[in-house]
Amino acid sequence: MAARSAERSPAARRRRDAVGAVDTVDTVVDMDFSKGHGTENDFVLLPDLDVRIDLEPARVAALCDRRSGVGADGILRVAKAGALAAAGVLETLPDGVAEDDWFMDYRNGDGSVAEMCGNGVRVFAHYIRAAGFERRDEFVVGSRAGGKPVVVHRADADRGEVTVDMGAVRELGATTATIDGRVFPGIGIDVGNPHLACVDPHLTASGLAALDLTASPGYDPGVFPQGVNVEILTALDGGAVDMRVHERGVGETRSCGTGTVAAAAAALRHDGADAGRVAVRVPGGEVLVRIADDGTATLRGPSVLVASGVVSDSWWRSLTPTRANAGA
């Protein structure tokens, strides 16, 4: 694997010249990729307009490995929704997603399929706008949780700023999480994917930073049969909270976009409010969440495109499930 700057990438230059002329693993020796992050929640972006890349879970996990792969929290395949449906990747188009919409086919770092990723949508939208795939500043990004309208405020070659309409935030009821040997009361929240957000009014920013999130938090599998993303956060102070997150299928990450929305909703509820604006500080930076009176949310934050390069076709094809999982 060789990394090049996004500015100099031949793949990026080809895409600026012709959106439809995209190389695939069936026709070229190497597979193009870009690397980006939203508040240090990082992703490998794979442009695959013809949907020919086999995102077998072991291959995804190997590519996301930080020692022997490119390294990332997950993979974002870039394709149109109709092409993914025609290839059988999507059984049906999710609500609010048209065939011609760009679709964020998101895979967690362990290779599992994920419904939604707020940071991923921001990076995805920034990428397709900066690369010339999309020329509008307002459009819909498809996800398995439905269509997500976005507003691209900035889309330079490396820096971006995007607001995502996250849709409805739905409470699932009170429950608990066990973190670092302590039981924290929390609220189950659906933001297109499941979250368990725990507000501790006695927790300081330094106390939050000291918690051990290396082990998966305990939770009630009866409430979350498919697993859950767990957020632990301070109470609202001056319109802001500090948060850490353990993501399902990944582990602790520097940020989680849907998690910041869940955290904002939980913090407002803890403060006796149903709507409001919350600045959510995570280890990777800060985002702004607004929850409206109707229970819908928007998420605004930065995106950074770090580099682009190629993945060796021979390396990719060598990743059989046995080889990719060796030593896991």
C-alpha positions, 0 to 999 in steps of 0.5 A: 500500500502506498499513500499519496497526497489527495492533491497529487493522486492520479485517481483524484485527477481522473475523477475530476475529469470523468466521474463515470470513468472509475477503475475497479479491482476487475480491470486494474492492478491496484485499488484506489482509496482515500483516507479521511476523518471526522473529529478523528473518527477515521475511515478508508473511502473506496470509490466503487461506482460499478460495485465490483469490490468484494467487501468480505468481512475479513478483508475489511478488517484487514484493511482497517488494521492499524499495523498491517493495513491502512488503518481505520475505524471503518470503510465507506464504499462510494457508489450510487444506491441503484448500483448497490441494489442492482449488485445485491448489496442492498436488498431494497432502497431504504426510506428516503433514498433514490436510485440516483442518490450517493450511498454510504455503504459503511462497514465497521472495522471488524467487517460488520455492516453498520446502519449509520455513522454521523461522522462518516456521512460528513466525511463521505459528503466532503469527499464526493464534493471535493473529488468532483463526484457531486457538484451541489452543496445540498444533497442526500446521502443514502444510508441503511438508516435512510436518506440523510440530507446534507449541507456542505459549507466547505469542501476544500481538497483537505478541509471540510465542514458539513451539516447532516440532518440526522432525522428523528431521535427516538428514546428506547427507555431507561437502562444501565451500562457497566463501565470500568466496574461501575454501573451507570444509569442511562437511556437507550436512544435510536439515531438510526443505530442503537445507543446507550447514553449515560449522563453522570452529573458527578463526573468531571472531564478529568474523571471521564478521561480516567475511565477504562473503556478498553473492555466492552461495556456491559449492557442488557442484551434484552434491550439491545439484541444486536449490540449497542454503542455506549456513550458516557458523558458529563452533565450539561455545563454552559451548553456543552458536555464531554463524552467518550464512546465505545462503538459496537464492532470497533471499540473505543473511538475518538468520536462517534457522530450518531453517539454525539447526537444520542449524548446531546439528547440524553444531556438535554433530557437530564437537564429537563429539556426536550430540545436545544443546542449542545456542543459535544466535546470528544477526544477528537474534537468538537461538534454541534448538535441541535435537537428541534422541538419535533425531535429531529436532530442536525449534526455539524462538524469538520471533516479532513481528507488526509491522503489518497493512494492505492491498495495492491491488488495482489495483497487484497486478493491474498486476503482469504478469510483464513489469512485475514483472520490469522492471529485475531 
